[in-house]
Amino acid sequence: MNHDRSRDLYDRALSVFPGGVNSPVRAVRPYPFFINRGDGAYVVDVDGNRYLDYVMAYGPLLLGHTLPERVTARIQSQLSDGTIYGAPTEVEVELGEFIVRHVPSIERIRFTNSGTEATNTAVRLARGYTGRDQVVIVGGGYHGAQESTLVDGDHGEPAGPGSAGVPASFAEHTISVPFNDPAALRDVFEERGENIACLMVEPLLGNYGCIDPIDGYLETARELTAEHGALLIFDEVMTGFRIGGLGCAQGAFDVTPDLTTLAKVIGGGFPVGAVGGRDEVMETLTPVGDVFHASTYAGHPVGMTAGLEMLRYAAEENVYPHLADLGDQLRAGLTDIVADTAPGYTVVGRDSMFKVIFTREGGDAPGDGCTTGCRHDGSCPRTSYCPQDAAGVDAAETERWERLFWQGMKEEGVFLTANQHESQFLSYAHTTEDIETTLEAYKTVL
Ligand SMILES: *Cc1c(COP(=O)(O)O)cnc(C)c1O
């Protein structure tokens, strides 16, 4: 593969952007390839190399790179009517109604421009609604580049800053606990329950190895928050309208939070986010209540149109069952390959999300419940080896994954997310043939 033009572009990019990129995960070594265009399930780089794409923009592109004609027609029609007005539009009401109709926890919603803005607003809302300051999050969870959740550690104590520039006095209000550890949650709520505004958690740990919740974990989170008068926030920025179809992960796992944050898929490829939840909580936002949220671009007509038309398409066509099928084919194939070539490794994910985690132990073949991705099934001989939290993923061969495996797959023409921690995504544009090609590539590179 020739990468001359990407190399030149990275050289120029280094002169204008810190690290040559606008979001750090893109700075793969030695330099990223620069995309010229997307085409269905593929991307083509500026040197003309074509890759089967499982990054899918890190989640938003449910249908792949080529939108159905009826979706692009509506986006273009909105564009020719103008981009933004500073006054409400019909399309934002329609997307709001669509989401309220399908997501169990959402009775009322406020649109934002990104996942970060959504989680930031959700935390402020929880604090304003409860009159409490402390926030509980889960180690390895990601809630965007915002001050309340960029903290280090998962020991059930007030945490330290997770980034330079976050004052220690901010981080003191945030407590982090390990994922899938109901006892740690119980301890934190027993000790500090009356000061806790909310527990914010990804219902499936998507930003740290794609880890399923163990049986009863989300239910415990629901019970403890209710008992202590704190809000349960599901950060479904990644899982929303991807896991569990139109009902999102909360529908799939049958646990209803007080608030939900969304972004990624709901923008149909444009920057859109949202926070939604119970009427009574949502009504504490300005202009009704006294918790401030505002944005020039919130409810942007172009993003609203793209999101609405794409979700309508997903509702009317066989998108989610097809994606779940493809995902099962891919994960089952990976499970077989791993059993042959790298029996220590673990296949994880569900629906259209997947990853192979380079765990170091657990050579046993998975039990029946886990053949299409680890479900922490108690009867599975691998249960005690499969990662259940961030520490389990950190213990894997993260360097081998990133420096050798990622590069090897790229050379085979398969574009994976940049490191061991980020989930990978199927789209409606992927085909059974693509899955076969991908499995061959895994077989060669693993
Ligand atoms: C991507 C992501 C965010 C941040 O969203 P941005 O749109 O990148 O700001 C927050 N939470 C989760 C769970 C995410 O996956």
The ligand as an ORCA input file, in Angstrom:
! r2SCAN-3c Opt
* xyz 0 1
  C     -18.757      9.476     22.008
  C     -19.278      9.471     23.397
  C     -19.424     10.662     24.132
  C     -18.954     11.997     23.598
  O     -19.680     12.401     22.501
  P     -19.067     13.557     21.541
  O     -20.145     13.755     20.520
  O     -17.798     13.012     20.990
  O     -18.863     14.748     22.375
  C     -20.025     10.602     25.368
  N     -20.449      9.431     25.878
  C     -20.315      8.263     25.218
  C     -20.835      7.013     25.826
  C     -19.704      8.252     23.966
  O     -19.550      7.084     23.327
*
